[in-house]
Amino acid sequence: MSSILNSAIKTVQESEISLTKYITANDTGATGGHQAGFHIHKSSWPLFFEQEGTKGENKDKFITIKWQDDIETNSRFIYYGKGTRNEYRLTRFGRGFPFLQDENIGDLLILSKISEEYYKAFVLQTDDDIEEFLTALNISNSEINGIIPKQHQATIEDELLNCFRNFIDTLTVDFPPTIEVATNARNCYNGTYNITESIIKRNPDKQILGWLDAEFQLFKTLENNRYSEIIKTPFESVENLVEIANTILNRRKSRAGRSLEHHLAQVFDTFSLKYAPQATTEGKKKPDFIFPSEEAYKSSNFNRDKLIMLASKTTCKDRWRQILNEADRIKIKHLFTLQQGISTNQLKEMYKYDVCLVVPKPYLTSFPREFRDKILTLDTFINYAESKQ
């Protein structure tokens, strides 16, 4: 998390009142209008005034704003109520102000009241920073361009942890099946961050990474709950210590090996894709996913050009060769991985053998530039699968 993003989140959490708005072409003057400055939504007047502006009158307030924890401006918040106008504007930033350029259109402006005449402002310029900010503060897109709802005292992390603990309290076994852990981690994450089906469809790459991280945190919480007393007690022998350690490690490997498959399946279900998990192919091989079905794969009458195979491996620098003979009818083998970065030579070899990588979008920049156009994100893979169905 960048220092600006972290500071923006912290400032909003500690402020009595804040607003967000997307910077528009109207703000920067790209629409050809003569009015300079940020147009502020009418519902945001409490950030500046004790009373709402009255039609037929203009009123203003002069404030100091510190931007990005760096530069300060002596600015003016004004309500235009005379004549045909009925709008609020934030103006006067001085020459060379960097956040009202054409390239700022689509950035997220955050403004927080620190005191009556002193404010802090932040401009988030990347999709990742904007999404992180909205997620951290539990703000939906429908709540942008207005006052940020007052934050609860409990942090998001507290809410997520409480959900994990509630799940653990219901367990009647030491460790449930991996699919149960994955499902409940995902449910806790979605509930805490208000993740809806439309949000998943808008950015499946981001959500699957969130689910995987939540499952990892849930599993750690479960381990600590189950083993905290055991590890405080002296072991009877080295053999006993090794036995417990091996049990822990093997369970971790088992969870990690299936975790990615469980969450990918949920993404595909959300998009209503037709697929078969662990379908049996030649030589009793079982690729992780066959699209659209095992029956289609085995039917000589089904157009093989519409068949897709997807394997999932958390890392694949060496293990990618394992998938080459998992589905003989399908030439191109798609491989979803959490691997961040692979050498050019290895990638050349993969593509020589018709292995097409699929990675979460945030990981794409970790791969050599000349291969980025060939590597699919989860979102583009879903589009490809949809086109075949």
N, C-alpha and C positions, 0 to 999 in steps of 0.2 A: 504494500500500500504506500503510495507516494506521500511525502510530508504535507503537501497542500491538501490532498484528499483527507488525510488523517486530521489535519487542523480544521478543515471545514466541518467534518462530522462532530468533532469535539466542541467546536464553537456553537453549533446548532443545539447540541445536547445541553450545553450550559447556559444558553440564552433563553430569555423569557418568551421571545417571539422572533420568528425568522420567516423568510419567504424564499420560494424558488421560482424561476421562470426560464424558459428557453429564450435565448437571444434570437431575435427575428430580423428579417430584412427591413422591417419597419424601424427597428431600433437603430440599425446602422446607417439608414438613409438609402439603402439599396433600392427601395421602391420609388425613389424620386421625390419623396416628401421633404419639406423644408424643416420639419420639427426634429431637433436633435435629442438624443438621450433615450433611456430605457422607458418603454411604455409599461406601466405597472397596472396589474389587474385591479379593478375597482374594489374587490373584496379585501385587498391588502392594505387599505387605509389605516387600520389600527397599528401598523408598524411605525407610522409616523405621526398621526394625529389622534387627539382625544375624541374628536367627532368627525363624522363623515363629511365630505365636501358638500356644499349646498349649491344647487343649480342657480346660476345667475351671478355667482361670486367666484373670484379667484383667491386662493390662499396658498402660502408656501412656508417652508421650513428649511433652514440652512443647517447642514450636518457635516461632520468630518467622517470620511470613510477610509478605512485601511484595507487595501486590496492585496490579496495573496500573502498576507503577513509581511508586506514590503512597502509599496508606495501608498501615500495618502493623498486624498483629494478633498477640497472644500466644495461640496456639492449642494445642490438645491432640489428638494422634493416639492413639487408644485401640483396643485389641483387647478385645472382650467375648467371653469364653470360658466364663463360668460359667452354670450352669443350662442352659436350652435355647438360649441365644444362641451364635452363632459368626460374628461379623462385625467388620469394621473401620470406624471412623468418624473423621472429622476434625471437631472441634467447637471451641467457644469463639471467637467472632469479635467479641464486644462489641455493644453496642446500636447500632442504625442501620447495621449491616452491609448493604451494598447488593446482594449477590449471592445472597441466599437468598429472593428474592421469587417470587411466582407467574410474573411476566414473565420470570424467568430460566430457567424450564423449557425445555429444549431447547438452551440455551447450552452451549458447550464450555469445560470447566474444564481448565486446563493447570497442572501443579505440578512445579517443578524443584528439585532439591536443590543448594544452593550450598555449604553446609557442614553439619556435624552438626546444628546447631541453627538454621540460617538457610535459608529457602526463598523462592522467588519463585513467584507465581501470576498467571495471566491468565485472564480470562473473555472469550471471543469470542462476540459476540451476533448477528452477521449471517451469513446463509448464505454470502455471498461471502468473508467473513473466515475462516470455518471451512473452506471448500473450499480457499482459498489456503494456509492453514496445513497442511492434510493433503497438498496437492500439493507444497508446498515441502519437506516432510520425508518425502515418499514413504510416507505412512501410509494404509493402506486402512481402510475402515469397520469391518472385522472386527478391527482392531487397537486400536480405541478402547475405553475402559474397561479400561485396563491400562497396563503399562509400555511406553513408547515404545521400539521397537528402536533399538539404538545406531547413531548416524549414521556413515556412511562418511566418510573424510577428504575424498574428492572431493565437490565440490558438484554439485548437479543441473545447473547451468550447464556445468560441466566435462564431465559425461557427455554432455549434449546436443551440445556443441561437438565432442567426440571422435567422436560418431556422424556429424555433418556431415562431418568431415574424412575419416573412413573411406569415406563415400560418394563424396566428391570424388576420392579416390585411385583409385577404381575406374573413373572416367570415361575414355572413349576419345575424347571430343569436348570442345571448349571449353565449350559450354553445351548441356545435354540439352533435350529437349522439355519444355514447361511441366508436362505431366502427370507426367513423371518426377520433376521437382523437387518438385511437390506431394505425390506419393506417398511419396517418401523423407523429406521433412520430417515428414509425418504419422507415418510409421513410427518415425522417431527420437523424436518427441515421445511417441508412445504407449509405446514401449519404456522411455524414461527415466522417465516418470511412471506407469508401470503402468496405462495407460488400457485398460480392457477394453470389450467390447461392452456389458456391462450398465451401465458408467459412462457411455458415450456415450448410451445410451438414457435414462438417468436425467437427464442434463443436456446435451442436444445444443447448446444455446446457448453454454455455457461451452467445450465441447470445440472447436467450430468456430473460436472466437476464439483458442484455444490453437494450433490447427493453422495458422491464418493467420499468427500471430505467428512460429511456428517456421519456416514457409516463408520469411517475410521475412528472418529471421536466417540461414537457410541460403543464401538468394540473396546476401545481403551477404557471407557468408563465401566463397562461390564467386566473386563479383566481385573481392574482395580477392586471392584466390588467383590469378585469371587476369590481373589488371591491375596487381598490385603492382610488377612489374618495369618494365612499360611506362610507368607514370606517373613512375617515377624517372628515366627517360631523357628528355633534351630532345627535343621534337618538331622534326621537320625544317622544318615550316612551320605557319602558322595553319590552313591547309586540312586538314593532317593532324590537328591537334588537334581541329578541328570534326568531322572524320569519326569519330574515336574517340569523342568526346563524344556524337554523334548515335547511334552504334551502341549505346552504353551506355543512353541514354535510351529508345531504341526497344525494346530488349530488356526494360527494366523495365516499360514500358507493356504489352508483350505478355504478360508474366508476370502482372501485376496484373489484366489484363482477363480472363484465364482462371482465375486462382487460385480465385476464389470459386465458380465453377461446379464445379471439380474436387472441392472439399471438400463442397459441398452434395450432389453425387452420392454421395459416400461415406456421408454421413449417411442419405440415402434408401435406399441399399443396406443399411445396417445395420438399418434398420427394415423391410426387405423390401417397400418401396413399389414399385408398378409405375409406370414413367415412361419417357419417351423424351427424350433430350437432343438439342437442335438438330433437332427434327422440322420437316419442311417443311409450311407452311400456305399460305394464299392468297398469290398474288403471289410465291411462292418465299421468303416470310418464314420466319425460323427462330428462334422463341422458345427461350429457354434450356431450359425444361422443359415438357413436356405430360404430364399424368397422365390416364389410365393408359398411353396409347400413341398413336402416330401413326395407326395403323389405326383405333382407336376414334374419333379426331378426325375422320377422313375418312369414316367410315361414317354414312350418313344414318339408319341404324337404331339407332345408339347414342344413349342418353339424354344430351343435351347438359348436363343438370343435374349429371351425374357427371364432366364434364370440368373440368380445372383447368389454368390456365396460370400459370407462375411465371417471371418474369424476374429476373436478378441483376445489380445494378450497385453498385459500391463507393460511388459518390455518385449522387444522383438529383435534386438541387434543380432542375436544368434538363433533365436527360435523361429524366425519367420519361415525357414525352410520346412518346418513341420507341417505347414498347411498346403504344400505344393500338390500332394496327392490325395487331398481330402474330398475332392469333387471333380472327377475326371471329365464330366460333361461341360464343365464351366471353365473357359479359358482363363479369364481374369479372376484372380483371387483377391478379394478385398480384405484388408486387415486393419481393424481398429486397434490402436495402441495408445498408451499413455507415455510412451517413450518421447523424451524431449531431445530431439536432435540425433541424427544418424549421419555418418560420414558420406561424402559424395560417392566414394567407391562402393560402399555397401548399398546405397540407393540405386546406383547404376546396375548392380547385380540383381537387386529386387525387381526392378522394372524389366530387366532382361528376361526374367522368369515370369513376367506378367503378374507381379504382385503389386497391387495399388494400395498405398497407405491411406488410412482415414484417421485423422487426429482431431482432438478438440481445437477449435479455432484459435484460442489464446496460445497454443503451442506451435502454431504454424511458423512463426518467425524464428523458431529455434532450429529450423532446417535450412540447408543451403538454398540460397535465393533461386538458383536455376531449377530447383525441383518444386518450388512452392505452387506453381500453376498445375502440377501433376497431382499433388497431394490433395485429397478431399478433406473437408471438414465434416463433422457429423451432419450439419445442416445440408450441405451439398450432396452428401451420400443419400440422405432421405429424399431429396428432390430427384436424384437419379433412380432410386428404387420406386418412387411413385410413378415415374415416367414409364417404367417397365410393367406396371400393373394397370 
